[in-house]
């Protein structure tokens, strides 16, 4: 192995040596503890340490790094106290996730690290978001994110690199090419010979380096980072390396030809660099022994502290509270009485515009939202007022843009991401339910992202532009869901959602956009998230609903003058207003839960079950549900009308009133 020290001093080389030796010694200790049953699982990076160590030490301390399983050197080179790191590995409360997640599945803003989730690829887009925040704030910074060769097969890899290239983001994508996924060799992962072949296709520079040469890694990343800070752009660096142990220890290595181990053992990054430093007289046997003893003592002290720390004691209140970033909403009322008749779509646009004025850190992202104004024209004219930096057209890559939103949250920015149709969120589902929803619970980082979701049927748009998919997210702790039914609430709830530091799924029914008008305040105001409203009052029956269901209920009741019915508009679905539901049930004793979504597994099932459990003594009849058919949403208008619950609603109301 050839080491070119260039102008690096002895101190520089010793810094690199200490950097690469510590994770190796920790790994060796962890393998012993694993055999002793004192740690439960271990993903070994032996043989790959030079990549994480060289790249981390090449950066400035406040530049973010997003590591994976085999990047222990990132954490040690960022000087994370070993007792906390070991406590994290053992699931202790003094780790970084209070025992809620394992190994490197955590982040720490103090050390400017954002750890992985098991899905690997989504973190690449989070790096894009961090870099975008730096770019918008004109900070000369670079972000580094890692991918293995196997993880680069995921669609998130393509989306993240494409967005970074299109937007000129200062990200270094380091691909650790060790030849295997878990056991799947490279020739079954991709057909190109090297990852650097991909760089030109994305329009970015690509370099290949010896990933086992810590000095080469350090020098390459250092020069690349310096260049990118001055001229922001992404870069792909392929680090050729080899994993000397299994994907994780239980996997073993029988699938790897023995001759590969023999060949790569000769390229051991620690042993070769150590020999070089001894030959160069930068190290002596005595100083080498002293360094090893110092690190050994640090490891033993860290382990002793971690082992002496008790396992966490579960507190249900704390567990539930930590799903969300702490936030107590103060409802904002308009400063003056001026009001204007506005359509539902205009109310949304008005709220978004005033929030952009109120929060200079807010960025809006989505397909065709800039000059075109979005397919529903919600953002028409926004580019002229706020500029293309804040009103950003995106490629067709829902997953990446949602990940960008999380990355921007890490840098204290807000984002609104528009799904062109709510149906398309499936392409970014993982980011929503595993990244946005869980990040605060895992390591205390909020996701200040609002996802706007044009939803609903009735326009003969077929199975892929008409779904009511709110129930998908209703099952996911960590998210909030709002679903307004009036222009007043549309503006006030959108403003409240943007104000809230937690991830909010904001549903807006497409049929209401231009069919519903209301006099609403011109000034900025908010509506309380989590509070239902009575859209109509009565005494004989309660219809609990939201969105388009509010209007179907009121339209039906207008044809039934003798029916005295409460219509409770939930407005917020997560958290939903249990007290308002309790009050209307106690008042009427008869309950019908209505929604457009398919009946099986819909939100109505949860509400009906809760009423049966908590309000049984107040009921004078069965809790009835009315919803869409358990089919996909058909295209032809007669079929779509049969899918919708409107016709079935009258029959069920009449049955309950006569019960």
C-alpha positions as CSV (number, residue, x, y, z in Angstrom):
1,X,0.0,0.0,0.0
2,X,1.4,3.4,-1.0
3,X,1.0,6.3,1.3
4,X,1.7,9.8,0.0
5,X,2.1,12.1,2.9
6,X,2.5,15.3,0.8
7,X,2.8,18.2,3.2
8,X,1.1,16.6,6.1
9,X,3.0,16.9,9.4
10,X,3.8,14.2,11.9
11,X,1.0,15.5,14.0
12,X,-1.4,15.1,11.1
13,X,-0.4,11.5,10.6
14,X,-0.6,10.7,14.3
15,X,-4.1,12.2,14.4
16,X,-5.1,9.8,11.6
17,X,-3.5,6.9,13.4
18,X,-5.3,7.5,16.7
19,X,-8.4,8.0,14.6
20,X,-8.2,4.6,12.9
21,X,-6.8,2.6,15.9
22,X,-9.6,3.5,18.3
23,X,-12.6,2.0,16.3
24,X,-10.5,-1.1,15.6
25,X,-9.7,-1.7,19.3
26,X,-13.4,-1.0,20.2
27,X,-14.5,-3.6,17.5
28,X,-12.1,-6.2,18.9
29,X,-13.5,-5.7,22.4
30,X,-17.1,-5.8,21.1
31,X,-16.5,-9.1,19.4
32,X,-15.3,-10.5,22.8
33,X,-18.4,-9.0,24.6
34,X,-20.7,-10.5,21.9
35,X,-19.3,-14.0,22.5
36,X,-19.8,-13.4,26.2
37,X,-23.4,-12.4,25.7
38,X,-22.8,-8.8,27.0
39,X,-23.9,-7.1,23.8
40,X,-26.8,-8.4,21.7
41,X,-25.7,-7.7,18.1
42,X,-22.8,-6.2,16.3
43,X,-22.2,-5.0,12.7
44,X,-18.5,-5.2,12.2
45,X,-16.5,-2.6,10.2
46,X,-13.2,-4.3,10.5
47,X,-11.3,-3.7,7.3
48,X,-13.3,-0.6,6.4
49,X,-12.2,1.9,9.2
50,X,-10.1,4.1,6.9
51,X,-13.2,5.4,5.1
52,X,-15.2,6.7,8.1
53,X,-12.0,7.9,9.9
54,X,-10.4,9.6,6.9
55,X,-13.6,11.3,5.8
56,X,-14.7,12.5,9.2
57,X,-11.3,14.0,10.1
58,X,-11.3,15.8,6.8
59,X,-14.4,17.8,7.7
60,X,-15.0,20.8,9.9
61,X,-16.4,19.8,13.3
62,X,-19.8,21.4,12.6
63,X,-20.4,19.8,9.2
64,X,-22.9,17.0,9.3
65,X,-22.2,13.3,8.6
66,X,-24.8,10.6,8.0
67,X,-23.2,7.2,8.8
68,X,-24.3,3.6,8.4
69,X,-23.6,0.3,10.3
70,X,-19.9,0.1,9.6
71,X,-18.9,3.7,10.4
72,X,-17.9,3.5,14.0
73,X,-15.0,5.8,13.2
74,X,-17.4,8.6,12.5
75,X,-18.6,8.5,16.1
76,X,-15.2,8.1,17.7
77,X,-13.6,10.8,15.6
78,X,-16.4,13.2,16.6
79,X,-15.3,12.6,20.2
80,X,-18.5,11.0,21.4
81,X,-17.9,9.9,25.0
82,X,-17.4,6.1,25.0
83,X,-19.6,5.5,28.0
84,X,-22.5,7.1,26.2
85,X,-21.7,5.2,23.0
86,X,-21.5,1.9,24.8
87,X,-24.7,2.7,26.7
88,X,-26.4,3.2,23.3
89,X,-25.2,-0.2,22.2
90,X,-26.6,-1.8,25.3
91,X,-30.0,0.0,25.2
92,X,-29.3,2.0,28.3
93,X,-31.0,5.3,29.0
94,X,-27.8,7.2,29.1
95,X,-27.3,6.4,25.4
96,X,-28.8,8.7,22.7
97,X,-32.2,7.0,22.3
98,X,-33.2,6.2,25.9
99,X,-33.0,2.5,25.0
100,X,-35.5,2.9,22.1
101,X,-33.2,2.1,19.3
102,X,-29.9,0.2,18.8
103,X,-26.3,0.6,17.6
104,X,-25.9,3.5,15.2
105,X,-29.6,4.2,14.8
106,X,-29.4,7.7,16.4
107,X,-28.3,11.2,15.8
108,X,-26.7,13.9,17.9
109,X,-26.8,17.5,16.8
110,X,-24.1,18.2,19.4
111,X,-21.7,16.1,17.4
112,X,-23.3,16.9,14.0
113,X,-24.2,13.3,13.2
114,X,-27.5,11.9,11.9
115,X,-27.6,8.1,12.2
116,X,-29.2,5.6,10.0
117,X,-32.5,3.8,9.9
118,X,-32.5,0.2,8.8
119,X,-33.9,1.1,5.4
120,X,-30.5,2.7,4.6
121,X,-31.3,4.6,1.4
122,X,-33.6,7.3,2.9
123,X,-30.7,8.9,4.7
124,X,-29.2,10.1,1.5
125,X,-32.1,12.5,0.9
126,X,-31.8,13.7,4.5
127,X,-28.3,14.8,3.7
128,X,-29.7,16.7,0.7
129,X,-32.0,18.6,3.1
130,X,-29.1,19.5,5.4
131,X,-27.1,20.7,2.5
132,X,-30.0,22.7,1.1
133,X,-30.4,24.5,4.4
134,X,-26.7,25.5,4.3
135,X,-27.0,26.6,0.7
136,X,-30.1,28.8,1.4
137,X,-28.3,30.4,4.4
138,X,-25.1,30.9,2.3
139,X,-23.0,28.9,4.7
140,X,-19.9,27.4,3.1
141,X,-20.4,23.9,4.4
142,X,-20.4,20.4,3.0
143,X,-22.4,17.3,4.2
144,X,-21.1,13.8,3.9
145,X,-23.4,10.7,3.6
146,X,-22.5,7.1,3.2
147,X,-24.0,4.2,1.2
148,X,-23.0,0.7,0.8
149,X,-22.8,-0.9,-2.6
150,X,-26.0,-2.9,-1.7
151,X,-27.9,0.1,-0.4
152,X,-27.2,1.9,-3.6
153,X,-29.6,-0.4,-5.4
154,X,-32.5,1.3,-3.6
155,X,-34.6,3.9,-5.4
156,X,-33.7,6.4,-2.7
157,X,-30.1,6.4,-4.0
158,X,-31.2,7.6,-7.4
159,X,-33.6,10.2,-6.1
160,X,-31.1,11.7,-3.7
161,X,-28.3,11.9,-6.2
162,X,-30.6,13.3,-8.8
163,X,-32.0,16.0,-6.5
164,X,-28.5,16.9,-5.3
165,X,-27.3,17.3,-8.9
166,X,-30.3,19.3,-10.1
167,X,-30.2,21.7,-7.1
168,X,-26.4,21.9,-6.9
169,X,-26.3,20.8,-3.3
170,X,-22.9,20.6,-1.4
171,X,-23.1,16.8,-0.6
172,X,-20.3,14.2,-0.8
173,X,-21.9,10.8,-1.4
174,X,-19.4,8.2,-0.3
175,X,-20.1,4.7,-1.6
176,X,-18.3,2.0,0.4
177,X,-17.9,-0.7,-2.2
178,X,-17.0,-3.8,-0.3
179,X,-18.3,-6.2,-3.0
180,X,-21.4,-7.5,-1.2
181,X,-24.8,-6.6,0.2
182,X,-25.4,-9.1,2.9
183,X,-24.4,-12.1,0.9
184,X,-25.3,-10.9,-2.5
185,X,-22.2,-10.2,-4.6
186,X,-21.9,-7.1,-6.7
187,X,-22.5,-8.9,-10.0
188,X,-26.0,-9.6,-8.7
189,X,-26.6,-6.0,-7.5
190,X,-25.6,-4.0,-10.6
191,X,-24.2,-4.4,-14.1
192,X,-21.9,-1.4,-14.2
193,X,-18.3,-2.2,-13.2
194,X,-17.9,0.8,-10.8
195,X,-20.1,3.4,-9.1
196,X,-18.0,6.2,-10.6
197,X,-19.6,5.3,-13.9
198,X,-22.8,6.7,-12.4
199,X,-21.5,10.1,-11.6
200,X,-21.5,11.6,-15.2
201,X,-25.0,10.3,-15.7
202,X,-26.2,12.5,-12.8
203,X,-24.0,15.4,-13.9
204,X,-21.7,15.2,-11.0
205,X,-18.0,14.6,-10.5
206,X,-17.0,11.1,-9.4
207,X,-13.8,9.9,-7.9
208,X,-12.5,6.4,-7.0
209,X,-10.1,5.9,-4.1
210,X,-8.5,3.1,-2.1
211,X,-10.9,2.9,0.8
212,X,-8.2,1.1,2.9
213,X,-5.7,3.9,2.7
214,X,-6.7,6.3,5.4
215,X,-4.3,9.0,4.2
216,X,-5.7,8.9,0.6
217,X,-9.3,9.0,2.0
218,X,-8.4,12.0,4.2
219,X,-6.6,13.9,1.5
220,X,-9.3,13.3,-1.2
221,X,-12.2,14.2,1.0
222,X,-10.4,17.2,2.4
223,X,-9.7,18.6,-1.0
224,X,-13.2,17.8,-2.3
225,X,-14.8,19.5,0.7
226,X,-12.7,22.6,0.3
227,X,-13.7,22.8,-3.4
228,X,-17.4,22.2,-2.7
229,X,-17.5,24.8,0.0
230,X,-16.4,27.4,-2.5
231,X,-18.3,26.1,-5.5
232,X,-21.4,24.2,-4.1
233,X,-22.1,21.0,-6.0
234,X,-22.5,17.3,-5.2
235,X,-19.7,14.7,-5.6
236,X,-19.6,10.9,-5.7
237,X,-16.6,9.2,-4.1
238,X,-16.3,5.4,-4.5
239,X,-14.2,3.9,-1.8
240,X,-12.9,0.4,-2.7
241,X,-12.7,-1.8,0.3
242,X,-13.7,-5.2,1.8
243,X,-15.7,-6.4,4.8
244,X,-13.5,-8.9,6.8
245,X,-16.4,-10.2,8.8
246,X,-20.1,-11.0,8.2
247,X,-22.8,-8.4,7.5
248,X,-23.5,-8.9,11.2
249,X,-21.8,-11.5,13.3
250,X,-24.7,-14.0,13.1
251,X,-24.5,-14.1,9.3
252,X,-21.0,-15.5,9.0
253,X,-18.9,-15.3,5.9
254,X,-19.2,-18.8,4.3
255,X,-20.5,-17.2,1.1
256,X,-17.3,-15.3,0.5
257,X,-14.4,-17.0,-1.3
258,X,-11.4,-17.6,1.0
259,X,-9.0,-16.1,-1.5
260,X,-10.7,-12.7,-1.1
261,X,-10.0,-12.7,2.6
262,X,-6.4,-13.6,2.0
263,X,-6.0,-10.9,-0.6
264,X,-7.6,-8.1,1.4
265,X,-6.0,-9.1,4.7
266,X,-2.8,-7.9,3.1
267,X,-4.5,-4.5,2.7
268,X,-5.5,-4.1,6.3
269,X,-6.0,-0.4,6.8
270,X,-4.7,-0.3,10.4
271,X,-1.8,-2.6,10.1
272,X,-0.5,-1.0,6.9
273,X,-0.7,2.5,8.2
274,X,0.9,1.5,11.5
275,X,3.8,-0.1,9.6
276,X,4.2,3.0,7.4
277,X,4.4,5.3,10.5
278,X,6.9,3.0,12.1
279,X,9.0,3.0,8.9
280,X,8.7,6.8,8.8
281,X,9.8,7.1,12.4
282,X,6.5,9.0,13.1
283,X,5.8,6.2,15.6
284,X,8.2,4.2,17.7
285,X,7.4,0.9,19.4
286,X,7.3,2.7,22.7
287,X,4.9,5.5,21.5
288,X,2.7,2.9,19.7
289,X,2.4,0.9,22.9
290,X,1.5,4.1,24.8
291,X,-1.2,5.0,22.3
292,X,-2.7,1.6,22.5
293,X,-2.7,1.6,26.3
294,X,-4.3,5.0,26.4
295,X,-7.1,3.9,24.1
296,X,-7.5,0.5,26.0
297,X,-7.9,2.4,29.3
298,X,-10.5,4.7,27.7
299,X,-12.5,1.7,26.4
300,X,-12.4,-0.1,29.7
301,X,-13.5,3.0,31.6
302,X,-16.3,3.6,29.2
303,X,-17.5,0.0,29.4
304,X,-17.4,0.0,33.2
305,X,-19.6,3.1,33.3
306,X,-22.0,1.7,30.8
307,X,-22.3,-1.7,32.4
308,X,-22.9,-0.1,35.8
309,X,-25.8,1.9,34.4
310,X,-29.2,0.1,34.9
311,X,-31.5,-0.7,32.1
312,X,-34.3,1.9,31.5
313,X,-37.5,1.7,33.4
314,X,-40.5,2.0,31.2
315,X,-42.8,5.0,31.9
316,X,-45.8,5.0,29.6
317,X,-46.5,8.7,30.0
318,X,-42.9,9.6,28.9
319,X,-43.0,7.1,26.0
320,X,-46.2,8.6,24.7
321,X,-45.1,12.2,25.2
322,X,-41.8,11.7,23.4
323,X,-43.5,10.7,20.2
324,X,-43.9,14.4,19.6
325,X,-41.7,17.4,20.0
326,X,-43.1,19.5,23.0
327,X,-45.5,22.1,21.7
328,X,-48.4,24.0,23.2
329,X,-50.4,25.8,20.6
330,X,-51.6,29.3,21.3
331,X,-54.5,30.0,19.0
332,X,-53.9,33.2,17.0
333,X,-56.9,35.4,16.3
334,X,-57.0,38.0,13.5
335,X,-55.7,41.4,14.3
336,X,-58.6,43.2,12.6
337,X,-62.1,42.4,11.4
338,X,-61.6,42.6,7.7
339,X,-63.0,39.6,5.9
340,X,-63.3,38.5,2.2
341,X,-65.3,35.8,0.4
342,X,-62.8,33.1,-0.5
343,X,-63.0,29.7,-2.1
344,X,-61.6,26.7,-0.3
345,X,-58.5,26.7,-2.6
346,X,-57.9,30.4,-2.1
347,X,-58.1,30.0,1.7
348,X,-55.3,27.4,1.5
349,X,-53.3,29.6,-0.8
350,X,-53.9,32.6,1.5
351,X,-52.7,30.7,4.6
352,X,-49.6,29.3,2.8
353,X,-48.7,32.8,1.6
354,X,-49.1,34.4,5.1
355,X,-47.1,31.6,6.7
356,X,-44.3,32.2,4.2
357,X,-44.3,35.8,5.2
358,X,-44.4,34.9,8.9
359,X,-41.6,32.3,8.8
360,X,-38.6,33.3,6.6
361,X,-37.2,29.8,7.3
362,X,-40.1,28.2,5.5
363,X,-39.6,26.5,2.1
364,X,-42.3,25.0,-0.1
365,X,-41.4,22.1,-2.4
366,X,-43.4,20.1,-4.9
367,X,-43.9,19.1,-8.5
368,X,-44.8,22.0,-10.8
369,X,-45.5,24.4,-7.9
370,X,-43.3,27.3,-9.1
371,X,-44.1,29.1,-12.3
372,X,-47.0,26.8,-13.1
373,X,-48.5,27.3,-9.6
374,X,-49.2,23.6,-9.0
375,X,-51.9,21.5,-10.7
376,X,-54.6,23.1,-8.5
377,X,-52.9,26.6,-8.7
378,X,-52.5,26.9,-4.9
379,X,-49.1,28.5,-5.3
380,X,-49.8,30.6,-8.4
381,X,-47.8,33.8,-8.2
382,X,-45.7,32.6,-5.3
383,X,-42.4,32.6,-7.2
384,X,-42.7,36.3,-8.1
385,X,-43.3,37.1,-4.4
386,X,-40.9,34.7,-2.6
387,X,-38.4,33.5,-5.3
388,X,-37.4,30.1,-6.5
389,X,-35.2,29.4,-3.6
390,X,-38.3,29.1,-1.3
391,X,-40.8,27.9,-3.9
392,X,-39.0,25.0,-5.3
393,X,-40.0,22.8,-8.2
394,X,-38.9,19.3,-7.6
395,X,-38.2,16.3,-9.8
396,X,-40.7,13.5,-9.6
397,X,-39.2,12.0,-6.4
398,X,-41.6,12.1,-3.5
399,X,-39.3,10.1,-1.2
400,X,-36.3,12.3,-1.7
401,X,-38.3,15.5,-1.1
402,X,-39.8,14.3,2.1
403,X,-36.3,13.3,3.2
404,X,-35.1,16.8,2.3
405,X,-37.8,18.2,4.6
406,X,-36.4,16.2,7.5
407,X,-32.9,17.3,6.7
408,X,-34.0,20.9,6.7
409,X,-35.6,20.4,10.1
410,X,-32.3,19.4,11.5
411,X,-31.0,22.9,10.4
412,X,-34.0,24.6,12.1
413,X,-36.0,25.2,8.9
414,X,-39.7,24.5,8.1
415,X,-41.0,22.9,5.0
416,X,-44.3,22.3,3.2
417,X,-44.2,19.4,0.8
418,X,-47.0,19.2,-1.8
419,X,-48.1,15.8,-3.0
420,X,-49.5,16.5,-6.5
421,X,-52.2,14.0,-5.4
422,X,-52.5,12.3,-2.1
423,X,-52.3,8.9,-3.9
424,X,-48.6,9.7,-4.8
425,X,-47.5,9.7,-1.2
426,X,-47.0,6.0,-1.5
427,X,-43.8,6.7,-3.3
428,X,-42.5,8.4,-0.1
429,X,-44.4,6.3,2.4
430,X,-41.2,5.1,4.1
431,X,-39.9,8.6,4.7
432,X,-43.3,9.5,6.3
433,X,-43.8,6.6,8.6
434,X,-40.2,5.7,9.5
435,X,-38.3,8.9,9.3
436,X,-40.7,11.9,9.9
437,X,-42.9,10.0,12.4
438,X,-40.2,8.3,14.5
439,X,-37.3,10.7,14.6
440,X,-38.3,12.6,17.7
441,X,-39.1,9.5,19.6
442,X,-35.8,8.0,18.7
443,X,-33.3,10.8,19.4
444,X,-35.2,14.0,20.0
445,X,-35.0,15.6,16.6
446,X,-38.3,17.0,15.4
447,X,-39.5,16.9,11.8
448,X,-41.0,20.3,11.1
449,X,-42.7,19.2,7.9
450,X,-46.2,19.6,6.6
451,X,-47.3,17.3,3.8
452,X,-50.2,18.8,1.7
453,X,-52.4,16.1,0.3
454,X,-55.1,16.8,-2.3
455,X,-57.4,13.9,-1.7
456,X,-60.8,12.4,-2.4
457,X,-63.1,11.1,-5.1
458,X,-66.1,12.5,-7.0
459,X,-64.3,13.9,-10.1
460,X,-64.1,10.6,-12.0
461,X,-60.3,10.5,-11.7
462,X,-60.0,6.8,-11.2
463,X,-58.1,4.5,-8.8
464,X,-54.8,6.5,-8.6
465,X,-56.0,10.1,-8.2
466,X,-59.0,9.7,-5.9
467,X,-58.0,7.7,-2.8
468,X,-58.8,8.7,0.7
469,X,-55.7,7.4,2.4
470,X,-55.8,9.2,5.8
471,X,-56.2,5.9,7.6
472,X,-52.8,4.8,6.5
473,X,-51.3,7.5,8.7
474,X,-53.8,7.4,11.4
475,X,-52.1,4.2,12.6
476,X,-48.7,5.9,12.8
477,X,-47.7,7.5,16.2
478,X,-45.6,10.6,15.7
479,X,-47.7,12.1,13.0
480,X,-50.5,14.6,13.2
481,X,-53.4,14.6,10.7
482,X,-55.7,17.5,9.9
483,X,-58.6,17.4,7.4
484,X,-60.6,20.7,7.1
485,X,-64.1,20.9,5.6
486,X,-64.5,24.7,5.3
487,X,-62.4,27.6,3.9
488,X,-62.1,29.1,7.4
489,X,-60.7,25.9,8.8
490,X,-58.6,25.3,5.7
491,X,-56.6,28.5,6.3
492,X,-56.5,28.3,10.0
493,X,-55.5,24.7,10.2
494,X,-52.8,25.0,7.6
495,X,-51.3,28.0,9.5
496,X,-51.5,25.9,12.7
497,X,-49.9,22.9,11.0
498,X,-47.0,25.0,9.7
499,X,-46.5,26.6,13.2
500,X,-46.4,23.1,14.8
501,X,-42.9,21.7,14.9
502,X,-44.1,18.1,14.4
503,X,-44.9,16.4,11.1
504,X,-48.5,17.1,9.9
505,X,-50.4,15.3,7.1
506,X,-52.7,18.0,5.8
507,X,-55.6,16.7,3.7
508,X,-57.6,18.9,1.4
509,X,-60.6,17.5,-0.6
510,X,-60.3,18.4,-4.2
511,X,-64.0,18.7,-4.8
512,X,-64.1,21.5,-2.2
513,X,-61.4,23.6,-3.9
514,X,-63.7,25.7,-6.1
515,X,-67.2,24.6,-5.0
516,X,-67.2,26.1,-1.5
517,X,-66.9,29.8,-0.6
518,X,-66.9,31.5,2.8
519,X,-66.2,34.9,4.3
520,X,-62.9,34.4,6.2
521,X,-60.5,36.8,7.9
522,X,-57.9,38.5,5.7
523,X,-55.4,38.5,8.5
524,X,-53.3,35.6,9.7
525,X,-55.0,33.3,12.2
526,X,-54.9,29.7,13.4
527,X,-57.4,27.0,14.4
528,X,-56.7,24.6,17.3
529,X,-55.3,21.3,16.2
530,X,-57.1,18.5,18.0
531,X,-60.4,20.4,18.5
532,X,-63.6,19.3,16.7
533,X,-66.5,21.7,15.9
534,X,-70.3,21.3,15.8
535,X,-71.2,22.0,12.2
536,X,-74.9,21.6,13.0
537,X,-76.8,21.0,16.3
538,X,-79.5,18.6,17.1
539,X,-80.8,16.2,19.8
540,X,-81.9,12.9,18.2
541,X,-78.7,11.7,16.4
542,X,-75.0,12.4,16.1
543,X,-73.2,12.2,12.8
544,X,-69.4,12.2,13.4
545,X,-67.5,12.9,10.3
546,X,-64.9,15.0,8.6
547,X,-64.0,16.5,5.2
548,X,-66.6,15.9,2.5
549,X,-68.7,13.9,4.9
550,X,-69.7,17.1,6.7
551,X,-71.3,18.4,3.5
552,X,-73.0,15.1,2.6
553,X,-74.5,15.0,6.1
554,X,-75.8,18.6,5.9
555,X,-77.1,18.2,2.4
556,X,-79.0,15.1,3.5
557,X,-80.4,16.7,6.6
558,X,-81.6,19.7,4.6
559,X,-84.1,17.2,3.0
560,X,-85.1,15.8,6.4
561,X,-86.6,18.9,8.2
562,X,-88.0,16.7,11.1
563,X,-84.6,15.2,11.9
564,X,-82.7,16.9,14.8
565,X,-79.1,15.9,14.3
566,X,-75.7,16.9,15.6
567,X,-73.1,17.0,12.9
568,X,-69.6,16.9,14.5
569,X,-66.8,17.9,12.2
570,X,-63.6,16.3,13.7
571,X,-61.3,18.6,11.7
572,X,-58.3,16.9,13.2
573,X,-58.0,13.1,12.9
574,X,-54.8,12.6,14.9
575,X,-55.1,13.5,17.7
576,X,-58.9,13.4,17.5
577,X,-61.2,15.2,20.0
578,X,-62.5,12.5,22.3
579,X,-64.2,14.9,24.6
580,X,-66.3,16.4,21.8
581,X,-67.3,12.9,20.7
582,X,-68.2,12.0,24.3
583,X,-70.4,15.1,24.6
584,X,-72.4,14.5,21.4
585,X,-72.9,10.9,22.3
586,X,-74.2,11.8,25.8
587,X,-76.5,14.4,24.2
588,X,-78.2,12.2,21.5
589,X,-77.6,8.6,22.4
590,X,-77.5,7.6,18.8
591,X,-74.3,7.7,16.7
592,X,-73.4,7.4,13.0
593,X,-69.7,7.6,12.0
594,X,-69.3,8.7,8.3
595,X,-66.3,8.9,6.1
596,X,-65.5,8.6,2.4
597,X,-62.7,6.1,2.9
598,X,-63.4,2.4,2.5
599,X,-65.3,1.0,5.5
600,X,-62.9,-1.8,6.6
601,X,-60.1,-0.5,8.7
602,X,-61.2,3.1,8.3
603,X,-61.0,5.8,11.0
604,X,-64.6,5.3,11.7
605,X,-63.8,1.8,13.1
606,X,-61.5,3.3,15.8
607,X,-64.1,5.9,16.8
608,X,-66.9,3.4,16.9
609,X,-64.8,1.1,19.1
610,X,-63.9,3.9,21.4
611,X,-67.5,5.0,21.8
612,X,-68.6,1.4,22.5
613,X,-65.9,1.1,25.2
614,X,-66.2,4.5,26.8
615,X,-69.8,5.7,26.2
616,X,-71.8,2.4,26.2
617,X,-74.2,3.6,29.0
618,X,-75.1,6.7,27.0
619,X,-76.0,4.7,23.8
620,X,-79.6,4.1,22.8
621,X,-78.7,2.0,19.8
622,X,-75.8,0.5,17.9
623,X,-72.9,2.6,16.7
624,X,-73.3,2.7,12.9
625,X,-70.6,3.2,10.3
626,X,-71.1,4.5,6.8
627,X,-68.1,4.6,4.3
628,X,-66.9,3.8,0.9
629,X,-67.2,0.3,-0.6
630,X,-64.3,-2.1,0.1
631,X,-63.1,-1.7,-3.5
632,X,-60.6,0.5,-5.3
633,X,-62.1,3.7,-6.6
634,X,-63.5,3.2,-10.1
635,X,-63.3,5.6,-13.0
636,X,-66.7,5.7,-14.7
637,X,-69.1,8.1,-12.8
638,X,-71.9,5.6,-12.2
639,X,-69.4,3.2,-10.6
640,X,-67.7,6.0,-8.6
641,X,-71.1,7.2,-7.3
642,X,-71.9,3.6,-6.1
643,X,-68.5,3.5,-4.3
644,X,-69.2,6.7,-2.4
645,X,-71.3,6.4,0.8
646,X,-73.9,9.1,-0.1
647,X,-76.7,6.8,-1.1
648,X,-76.2,4.5,1.9
649,X,-76.1,7.5,4.3
650,X,-79.9,8.2,4.1
651,X,-80.8,4.6,4.7
652,X,-78.6,4.4,7.8
653,X,-79.8,7.7,9.2
654,X,-83.4,6.7,8.9
655,X,-82.7,3.3,10.5
656,X,-81.0,5.0,13.5
657,X,-83.7,7.6,14.0
658,X,-86.3,4.9,14.2
659,X,-84.3,2.6,16.5
